[in-house]
């Protein structure tokens, strides 16, 4: 039993080291992709391209009034007010029931 726990611990430790290494390397690659103005180049990663195209399609489908309601500048307090956890039993968030 102790042997299994030790093996699991070692595997998890290796996974954490790999994840940390990938995070550090990705941060370094983002820094090298920045232009002289400090703005990163447009990504060519398929997931980023798909997300950007979905965002553009969503924005073009909205009327100017709805677009104003759905748009917030970066760092706006509204961008921090979302949650993915369900409300408590007695909480009313005013959503669809």
N, C-alpha and C positions, 0 to 999 in steps of 0.2 A: 504494500500500500504506500509506504514512504517513497519507494522507487517511482511509482506512478506520479505522485505529487511532485517529486523533484523533476521528472521529465516534463511535466506540464509547466512548471515554473520556468524551466530553461527555455522551452518553446515560446512561452509568452514574453520572456525577456528578450529573446532574439527578435520576435515580432515588433516589440516596442523600439528596439534599436534600429531596425530597418525603417519603421514608420518615421522615427525622428530624423534619420539620415535623409529620407526622401523629402521630408518637409524642409529641412535646411537646404538641400540641393535645389528644390523648387524655388525657394525664396531667393537664392543666389541667381538662378536663371531669370527670375522676374527683374531683379536689379540690373542684370546685364542687358535686358531687352528695352530698358528705358531709353528714350531719346534724349537729346540735349536739353529739351524743354522740361524734362521730368515726367513726361506722359508715356505710358507703355504703348508699344505698337499693338495694332489690332491682332488678336489671337487667331490662329488658323486651326486650333484644336477643334475636332468635330463637335464635341459636346458644347463648347463655347459658341461656335457658329450656329448650332441648332437653337440654343437658348436665345441668342441675339436675334435670330430670324423670327422666333416665336414672339419675342417682345416687340419687334417692329410690326409684325402682323396684328398683334393686339392693339398697339397704339394707333395704327392706321384705321382700324375698325371702329374706333370711338369718335363720337362727335366732339367738337371743340369743348363743349361744356363738360362732358364726361371725362375727356382727357385732362382737363384742369383739375377735376375731382380726384383722378387717379394718379396724378403726378406730384411728387415731392422732391425737393432738392436733396442731395446727399447730406447725411447728418441731421436731417429733420427729425423732430421728436416722434413723428408718426411712423418712421421706419423702425423704431425700437418698440412700438406698442403692440406688435402682433405676438401671438402665442400659438403653439401647436398642441397644447394640452387641453383636454376637454374641461369645461367648466364644472364646478362642484354641483351638487344636487340642487342647491338653493340659489345658485348664481344665475342671473339673467343677463346674457350678453346681447340680447336684442337680435339674435340671428334667426335663421330658419329652424323651425321645429318639425 
